[in-house]
Amino acid sequence: MGNVAKRPDGKYRARWRDLSGTEHAKHFTKKRDADAWLAIVEGDKLRGQYVDPTDRTTVAQYARRWAAARPHNPRTAKRVDSLIRTHIEGTSLGTRRLVQVLPSDAQAWVTDRSQTLSPSTLRLLVSLVRSVYTSAQHDRLVGRSPFAARLTMPESQQKRVVPLTVEQVHHLAAVMPPRNRAMVLTQAGLGLRIGELLALRLTDIDFPDQVVRVETQIAPGERTRTAPKTAWSERTVPLPAPVADALAAHIEAFPPAADGTLFTTRFGQPYRHDYYGTRIFQAAVSAAGLPDGTTPHDLRHHYASILLHAGESVIAVAERLGHKNAKLVLSTYGHLMPDSEERTRKAVENAWRKGSADSARTTARPAQRNRRSRRFVRR
């Protein structure tokens, strides 16, 4: 147990030991203040809520410790490292002690970061820092997270997806270099992510059963295969006949690499994201006269829009795209559901017609009963 003792200078020293047995002290002018402080410390220890007020761990230091303990895949670890280095270590928040940061400090930091980051990236960064502070709470380095309070962040307005038409996709493929034409048709006809497209191997294509197995990807900045983005990304996709024909023609004209990679440079190497996406693909976008900002991901949007227009359920579309659930499909492509305005009108009209007919029948029945009653009375 702690104790309070009077010092020669007239002040009162409150002494206590933390959970590891290390002794700490704090000085007060009045004895009742020292006693109150000691009571709070001992109570927190009994409740398992004790926090060492002398701990000097900074936000940046603990963020690094937190990141090192996470089972992140290489791509996520690289992104987390960049966020910590640029937006935590590189700001005043990173040098502050964990226990010093107040909710108002957290809001000021968020406001500052909003000047340089997009709303979506800012939300990702704030989520990371919240996770860091949650871990610090569990380690009893802070009593309460300053990021648990409601923070004001800029609104993220998602632009409505305007998918490419079938004609635009085929025109884009036509202006591509011969070695890359099948890449456009394959991505648009299978709904692949660009990393999944670049990693496609001959063994992934099952021509007899008309399916394609998505089992690997090539991450940005890499040329080696890794596991798919998420567990739900590993999937089997139906192989449409036009895509099968395009792949067969490509394989005949450009034989796969030794490891089976279908789409390679003229040197037999897999394409890098940046080289294919920003040089080859963007040059074809300009040549085809497609809207500025069109990227390979727009071919994935094209695939989703075709499935929805054909009446596929959002759950089926989510599975084809490799999403965990249908929420992202609904939020991204909900406005592409076929004839939604006409269905809404018909739903209300049919319900009201039925309701009016039922109401008329219900009103007529009491009137008939009343006439019968009057006839019975006259008799």
GIJO-V367768 format. One line per field, one symbol per residue. ss: DSSP state (H for helix, E for strand, L for the rest). psi: psi as a letter, one per 40 degrees, with the letter a starting at -180 (. if undefined). A space follows every 10 residues. Layout:
ss: ???
psi: ???
This chain:
ss: LLEEEELLLL LEEEEEELLL LLEEEEEELL HHHHHHHHHH HHHHHHHLLL LLLLLLLEHH HHHHHHHHHL LLLHHHHHHH HHHHHHHLLL LHHHHLEHHH LLHHHHHHHH HHHLLLLLHH HHHHHHHHHH HHHHHHHHLL LLLLLLLLLL LLLLLLLLLL LLLLLHHHHH HHHHHLLHHH HHHHHHHHHH LLLHHHHHLL EHHHEELLLL EEEELLEELL LLLLEELLLL HHHLEEEELL HHHHHHHHHH HHHLLLLLLL ELLELLLLLE LLHHHHHHHH HHHHHHHHLL LLLLLLHHHH HHHHHHHHHL LLLHHHHHHH HLLLLLHHHH HHHHHHLLLH HHHHHHHHHH HHHHHHHHHH HHHHHHHHHH HHHHHHHHL
psi: iiihihidee ihhhiihade ehiiiiiidi dddddddddd ddddddefeh hheehehidd ddddddddei fiiddddddd ddddddecde idddeiided hidddddddd dddeeeiidd dddddddddd ddddddddef didiheedih ihiiihhhih hgiiiddddd ddddeiidee ddddddddee fiidddddeh ideehgddef ihhheiihih eieiiiiidi dedhihhihi dddddddddd dddgiiidee hdhiieeeii iiddddddcd dddddddefi iiehiddddd ddddddddde eiiddddddd efidaedddd ddedeehhfd dddddddddd dddddddddd dddddddddd dddddddd.
